[in-house]
Amino acid sequence: MIDFAYAADAAQPNMLMQFAPLVLILVVFYFLIMRPQQKKFKAHQAMIAELKRGDKVILASGFKGTVNKVGDQFFTVEIARGVEVEVERNAIAGKAE
C-alpha cells in the first residue's frame, strides 16, 4: 500500500504545466480580440471628439447627414433639406467621404 501512494504522488504534473494552456488561451484571446476592439473604440472616440459643424457623418441607423450643431452629449444632424434630428454622440457610426 505504501508503494501505491508514492506512485500516485509522482504522477501529478507540475502546477505550472496545468495552467499553461489556460494562460496561453487568455494571451491569444487578448491579442486577437480585446486589443483590436480597444484600438477601434479609441479611434471612434477620437473621431467623435473632433467632429465640427459642416462634417458629413453616417449615423448608426444608416442615415447620412451633415452636423449642424455640436453639443456636449448630442449633435444636431441635418438628414434632408429642412429636416434636422438630434442624435446622441454614440449614434454616429463614422464620417462620410
N, C-alpha and C positions, 0 to 999 in steps of 0.2 A: 504494500500500500504506500509506503513512503516513496518508492521509486516512481509510482504513478503521479504523485503530487509534484515531484520535481520536473517530470516531463511536461505536465500541463503548464507549469510556470515558464518554462523555457520556450514554449511555442508562441507566447504572446508577442506580437510585434511592438516595436518602439512606438511611443505615443506620438512622436513627431511624424512618423510614417503613416499613422492612422489619419491624421488631419491634413496631410499634404494634398490629397486630391480635392478636399473641400476648399482649402486655401487657393489652390490653382484655379478652381472654378470661379471663386469670388474675384480673383485678379482678372481673369478673362472677361467676366461679366462687367467689371468696372470699365475696362478699356474698350470693350466693344459696344456697350450700351449706355452706361451712365455718363461717361466723359463726353462723347459726342452730343448727347442731349443737353448737357450743361453748356457746352460751347454754342449750340444753336439757340438756347434760351438767352444767353448773354448777348449774342448778336441781335436777336429780335428786340430785346430791351434797349439796346443802343440805338437801333433803327427808330424805335418809337420815341425815344428821348430827343432825337434830332429832327423830328418832323416839324415842319413850319407851314404857315399859310401858303397855299398855292401848290403844295405837293400832291401828286396823284397817288392814290392808295387803292388797294384791294381789301375789301372787308372780308371777314370770316364767312359771311353769308354769301359771298360771291359777287357782290355789287362792287362796281368800280366808281370812284368819285374823287372829288378834289377837296382838300382840307380848307375850310373857310375860317375856322376859329379853333384855337388851341387852348385847352383848359388844363387844370391840374389832374382831373380824373376823366374828363370827357372831351371828345373832339366833335366839332360840328362839320359834317361832310355833306357836300352838295352832290347828290347822285343823279340828278337831272336838272334841267333849267328850272329854277324856282322851287326845287324840292330839296330841302335840307333836313338831314337827320342828325340826331345827337347820338353818338356811339361811345361806348366805354373804350379806354385805351387798349384793352386786350382784344377788342373786336377787330382790330386792324391786323390783317394777315401779312401784309407786306406792301412795299412800294410798287407802283405800276411804272412800266417803262414808257 
